[in-house]
């Protein structure tokens, strides 16, 4: 017991020193040069500097995925498609009810879309699906409303 009595004052002093260090490091910025070197053969715990924790940046929040970019009009004739012809610049193989242009085949480039439109008009502008043709549809009015292929109907 007498041996323990001799150890009590040094233990109390060491606790007081550690408590003082904690108070000092909580309220003052931590200097990288003032950090104690880790003991050889040990791995320092992440975020610990001496007896205190370091503020780590919050993890980045995952961003919701961007909405896909959909092209809902035929690139050759401008008719509204039943399903998207292109999704994020990838063709879906949708076929236009009006001019039979297949997305990803006949409209890959503006030149191919113009060529498909020209062939369609030269062959009488026959509807691919006559059942979906509106009664008051007029080819001339439809073509006058269209933007030229390569200016508005192509991705970009």
Secondary structure, 3 states (H helix, E strand, C coil): CHHHHHHHHHHHHHHHHHHHHHHHHHHCCCCHHHCCCCCCCCCCCCCEECCEECCCCCCCCCCCCCCCCEECECCCCCCECCCCCEECCEECCCECCCCCCECCCCCCCHHHHHHHHHHHHHCCCCCCCHHHCCCCCCHHHHHHHCCCCCCCCCCC
